[in-house]
Amino acid sequence: MSLQEAAAQADALAQAGSERELSQLRAQWDDELEAAARSADFRERALAFRAIGMFRWRAKEELLRRGLDDGSPAARGSALLSLELLSRDHPSTVNSIRPLLHKLLSDEDENPAVRRLAVLLLKNGSAQRDTIVLLDGLAADDGAPADLQKAASGVAQGLKRKAQAKR
């Protein structure tokens, strides 16, 4: 079985709520996943970062944080996808990497797909003013791609609603 197949199996187990089997699968694939995340081949790193989310492997969040600094846009995107999955029920995941996400969004030389994924990840975090201001600025930036502007606007509005609901 390949890492990709194991990740798909882990995702199915997580969705079914089979924690015991998922834990056994994690133990079985721990070393191989770590090695893939440190591979020289960006495709292997991207697969490893994506697998962390599919395994619902919270203990590997630090590895995903390092993935955000990877030289490959594919690896950074995979790390963002996994962080989005892990943060759905845990806003602290987003809140702990917020400065890195802000940096990705502020970098106009960053891959547009990676920037879009960073925007979408911010929707799972708490509604902090600096994030809303950054997203509003990105939504109003005529130099930004239209799909990025639209995503930033939508997430900013959602965070504003979240902030209003807390009041």
N, C-alpha and C positions, 0 to 999 in steps of 0.2 A: 504494500500500500504506500502511496506517495504522501507527502505532506499535504498536498492539495486535497487528496481524497480523505485523509484523516481530518482535515479542517471541515470539510463538508459533513462528515460523520459527526464531528463535535457540534456543529451548528444544529444538526437534526436532534442530537441528544439534548442540547440546551433548550431548544424549542419544546421538546417533549417533557422537560423537567427532570430528566434522568441524571441527577447530580452525581450519583455514585459512579456510574459508567463514564460520565464526562471526566471526573477526577482521575479515573484509571487511565483514560486516553491521554489526559494531560501528562501524567507521570511517564507514560510510554514515549511520548513525543517531545519531552522537555529538552533533551540534549540536541536533538536534530533541529528543533526550531531555533534554539540559541545559535547553533552553527550557521543556519541559513540566514539569520538576521545579521550575521557578521561576514557573510560571503562577499567576495569581490564582485560577483555578478549581481547587478541591480535587480534582475528578474527574481533571483532567489530571495533577496532582501525584501522586495515588494510582496512576494508570496508569504514570507514569514510574518511581516507586519500585518498583512490581511488575516492570516491564520490566528493571530493573537486574539483578534476580535471574535472570530468564529468559535474559538475555544472558550470565549468569555473569560479570558485569563487576566483578572485584575492585578495579579502579582507581577505581571509583565508591563505595567503601565510605564515604568521608567524606560524600558526598551522602546516603547512607542514614542516617548518624548525625544529620545535620541534619533528616532526615525524622522522626526520633523526637521532635523538638521542634515539629513542625508543629501548627498549631491544629486540624486536622481529624483525627478518629479514623480515618477511612478512609485517609488518607495515612499516619498512624502505623502502622496495621495493615499496609498494603502494604509499608512499609519493614521491618517486623518479619518479614513473610513472605519477603522477599528476603534479609534477613540470615540467616534460618533456612536457606534453601537454600544460601547461600554458606558457612555455618559447618559444614555436614555433614562436610566433610573438613578443615576448618581451625578448630579450637577457638579459635585466637587472635582470630578475628572476634568471638566472644562475649566473650572475656576482655577485649578492648579497650573494649567498651561496657558492661561489667558494672555500673558505677555508674549509668549511665542506665537500665538494666533494673531495678535495685533501686529507683530513684526511681519508675519507672512502677508497679512492684508495690506500693510503699508508699503510693501516692496513692489513697485510697479514693474520690476523686471522678473518677478515671480511668475511661474506658469499660471495662466488664467484658470485652468481647471483646479489647481491646488488652491488658489485664492477662493474660488467658489466653494470648495469643500470646507475651507476654514470658516467661511461665512456660515455655512449650514451647521457646522459643529457648534458655533456660538449660540445657536437657538436653544441648546440643551443646558446652557449655563444660567447663572443668575443674571438678573437684569441690572448690570452695572452701568452707570452713567457714561464712563469713558468708552465702553463698548458701543453703546447706542450712538454717541457722538461720532465715533469712527465709522460706523455703518451708515449713518445719515450722510456723512461726508462722501463716502464711497458711492452711495446711491445718487448723489448730486454731481458726481465727477463726470463731466462730459467726455473725458479722455479714457474712462474705463469702459470695458466691453459691456454691451447692453444686458447680457444675461447676468453679469456680475452685479451691475447696478440694480437689476430687478431682485436678485437674491438678497442683496444687502438691504434693500428697502423693505422687503417682506420680513426678514429676520428682525430688523430694527423695530418695525411695527409690532411684531409679536412680543419682543422684549418690553416695549412700552406698555402693552396690555398686561403683561406679567407684573410689571412694576405697579401699575394702577390697581391690580387685583390685591396686591399685598397691603395697600394703604387702607 
